[in-house]
Amino acid sequence: MAKCDQGYLCEVCGDEVTSIVESDLYLRYVLGQLDAEKLHVSPERHLRCNPVLAQYIEDERFEMIFIDSEFDRRQLDAKYVAEQTTRVSRAYRRLREIAESETPISLLEYPIKD
């Protein structure tokens, strides 16, 4: 496959990130953690390759992730975990909505509003 035919490669595992719904880069963009101008120069990862963030996704279409480190959500403040879970899960659902949309959605409309 020609390099230009590939999507972004995961900086952790090296495999191609084939869909926006498995993209850590776009999840962070939807969350407002990344500016649109930085998307093309920022490293990509699969959601599962960034478990510290992915552990907060609660959605029936995403297999729950548990990590064994000091950042394990089960060891953190319950209020913080609830806020992060709500926010990150909402952003994940937004990625699904974007991917499943029959009409194009402008990149500038991707981020969720707080």
ABEGO torsion letter per residue (X at the ends): XBAAABBBBBAAAGBBBABAAABAAAAAAAAGABBAAAAAABBBBBAAABAAAAAABBBAABBBBBBBBAABAAABBAAAAAAAAAAAAAAAAAAAAAAABABBBBAAAABBBX
